[in-house]
């Protein structure tokens, strides 16, 4: 809500005197294809994953201009590729990444940088619930489910929350001072895979004589 985001920014600036960096990190995922989603599922997903970024930006950008600070949005690779069964989530995360790029374009001349981190599967409370919903009907544990959904990820595992946080901290800091309007994938290589080549993912070994 607008009142919550304004109160949050006001509290930080009152306590610390300034605002140097901000991470927009909120998410909800209502599963369902385009024909299955309810209007409430759509509205809640857009409000949480996209409108929240807009409201936070409105509340904070004046302070970030003063400090020449940085804005980071936590997006998702679901906003870069077209997943099945999560249409609202994908649309919202794609919109959040574009909104962040618009912030970069509009406020770059005023000293503000804005970038998006796009994680792949990451161990969080929300992802744990998705693993239970995915694997539970088949008798899979949460660990089994994570192994299944990351079987084609080159690093063969999900990210930790700390690994995503490290990427956000880098984008907030001086080491990324000329990075603006970028989408940084932190996905273990998920998005580099060619789906058409997956059936040929095997090793060729010399025949024993």
C-alpha positions in Angstrom: 0.0 0.0 0.0 1.1 3.6 -0.6 0.8 4.4 3.1 3.1 1.4 4.1 5.8 2.2 1.5 5.8 5.9 2.5 6.0 5.1 6.2 8.8 2.7 5.6 10.9 5.2 3.7 10.1 8.0 6.2 11.2 5.7 9.1 14.5 4.9 7.5 15.3 8.5 6.6 14.3 9.7 10.1 16.5 7.1 11.8 19.5 7.3 9.5 19.2 10.8 7.9 19.5 9.6 4.4 18.7 6.7 2.0 21.6 5.3 -0.1 20.2 2.1 -1.4 16.9 0.2 -1.7 16.0 -3.4 -2.5 12.4 -4.1 -3.7 12.0 -7.7 -2.6 8.5 -9.0 -2.4 6.8 -11.9 -4.0 3.8 -14.2 -4.2 3.1 -16.9 -6.7 -0.4 -18.0 -7.5 -0.2 -21.0 -9.8 -2.4 -21.4 -12.8 -2.4 -20.9 -16.6 -4.2 -18.0 -18.2 -7.6 -19.8 -18.3 -7.3 -21.2 -14.8 -6.3 -18.1 -12.8 -9.0 -16.2 -11.0 -9.2 -12.4 -11.2 -8.3 -12.3 -7.5 -5.2 -14.4 -8.1 -4.2 -12.0 -10.9 -4.8 -8.9 -8.9 -2.9 -10.1 -5.8 0.1 -11.2 -7.9 0.3 -8.0 -9.8 -0.1 -5.9 -6.6 2.5 -7.8 -4.7 5.1 -8.3 -7.4 4.7 -5.2 -9.6 2.7 -2.4 -8.0 4.7 -2.6 -4.8 7.9 -1.8 -6.8 6.1 1.2 -8.3 4.9 2.5 -4.9 8.3 2.0 -3.3 10.0 3.8 -6.2 7.6 6.8 -5.9 8.3 7.0 -2.1 12.1 6.6 -2.3 13.4 8.1 -5.5 13.5 11.7 -4.2 15.9 10.5 -1.4 17.9 8.4 -3.8 18.4 11.4 -6.0 19.8 13.3 -3.1 22.3 10.5 -2.2 23.0 9.5 -5.8 21.9 6.1 -4.6 20.9 2.7 -6.1 17.6 0.9 -6.6 17.5 -2.9 -6.9 14.5 -5.0 -7.8 14.4 -8.8 -7.1 12.8 -10.2 -10.2 12.9 -13.7 -11.5 14.0 -15.7 -14.5 10.3 -16.4 -14.9 10.1 -12.8 -16.1 12.7 -13.5 -18.8 11.4 -16.8 -20.2 7.8 -18.0 -20.6 7.0 -20.6 -18.0 3.8 -22.8 -18.0 1.4 -22.5 -15.1 2.5 -19.3 -13.6 1.3 -16.7 -16.1 0.5 -13.9 -13.6 3.8 -14.3 -11.8 5.8 -14.2 -15.0 3.9 -11.2 -16.3 4.4 -9.3 -13.0 8.1 -10.1 -12.8 8.7 -9.1 -16.4 6.8 -5.9 -15.7 8.9 -5.2 -12.6 12.2 -5.6 -14.6 10.9 -3.2 -17.2 9.8 -0.7 -14.6 13.2 -0.9 -13.1 14.8 -0.2 -16.4 12.5 2.8 -16.9 13.7 4.1 -13.5 17.3 3.7 -14.8 16.5 5.7 -17.9 14.6 8.4 -16.1 16.8 8.9 -13.1 20.2 7.9 -14.4 20.8 11.5 -15.4 20.1 12.5 -11.8 22.7 10.0 -10.4 20.4 7.1 -9.5 21.2 3.6 -10.8 18.4 0.9 -11.0 19.0 -2.8 -11.8 17.2 -6.1 -11.5 18.4 -9.4 -10.0 16.7 -12.3 -11.7 17.1 -15.4 -9.6 16.4 -19.0 -10.6 15.2 -21.5 -8.0 16.2 -20.3 -4.6 15.7 -21.9 -1.2 13.2 -19.7 0.5 10.0 -20.3 2.5 7.9 -19.6 -0.6 10.0 -22.0 -2.7 9.8 -24.6 0.0 6.0 -24.5 -0.2 6.2 -24.8 -4.0 8.4 -27.9 -3.6 5.8 -29.4 -1.2 3.0 -28.7 -3.6 5.1 -30.1 -6.5 6.6 -33.2 -5.0 4.1 -34.1 -2.2 1.6 -35.9 -4.4 4.4 -38.1 -5.7 5.9 -38.8 -2.2 8.9 -36.6 -2.8 10.6 -34.7 0.0 11.4 -31.0 -0.3 15.0 -32.0 -1.0 14.0 -34.5 -3.7 11.8 -31.8 -5.3 14.6 -29.3 -5.4 16.8 -31.9 -7.0 14.1 -32.6 -9.6 13.5 -29.0 -10.6 17.2 -28.2 -10.8 18.1 -31.4 -12.7 18.9 -29.4 -15.9 20.5 -26.4 -14.1 24.2 -26.5 -15.0 25.1 -26.2 -11.3 22.6 -28.9 -10.4 21.2 -27.1 -7.3 19.1 -24.2 -6.2 20.6 -20.9 -5.0 20.8 -19.9 -1.4 19.2 -16.6 -0.3 22.7 -15.3 0.6 23.8 -15.8 -3.0 20.9 -13.6 -4.2 21.6 -11.1 -1.5 25.3 -10.9 -2.5 24.3 -10.0 -6.0 21.9 -7.3 -4.8 24.6 -5.9 -2.5 27.0 -5.7 -5.4 24.5 -3.8 -7.5 24.0 -1.4 -4.5 27.7 -0.8 -4.0 30.5 1.1 -5.7 31.8 -1.9 -7.6 28.9 -1.7 -10.0 29.0 2.1 -10.5 28.6 1.9 -14.3 25.9 -0.8 -14.2 22.5 0.7 -14.9 19.3 -0.7 -16.3 20.7 -4.3 -16.3 19.1 -7.6 -15.5 21.6 -9.8 -13.7 20.6 -13.5 -13.8 21.7 -15.4 -10.7 20.3 -18.8 -11.8 23.2 -21.3 -11.9 23.2 -21.1 -15.7 19.5 -22.1 -16.1 18.8 -19.5 -18.8 21.8 -20.5 -20.9 20.4 -24.0 -21.7 19.0 -24.6 -25.2 15.8 -26.6 -24.6 16.1 -28.1 -28.1 19.4 -29.7 -27.1 18.2 -31.2 -23.8 17.4 -34.6 -25.4 21.0 -34.8 -26.5 22.4 -34.2 -23.1 24.6 -37.3 -22.9 28.3 -38.2 -22.9 30.0 -40.0 -25.7 32.7 -42.4 -24.5 35.1 -44.6 -26.4 33.9 -48.2 -26.9 35.8 -50.7 -24.9 37.9 -53.2 -27.0 
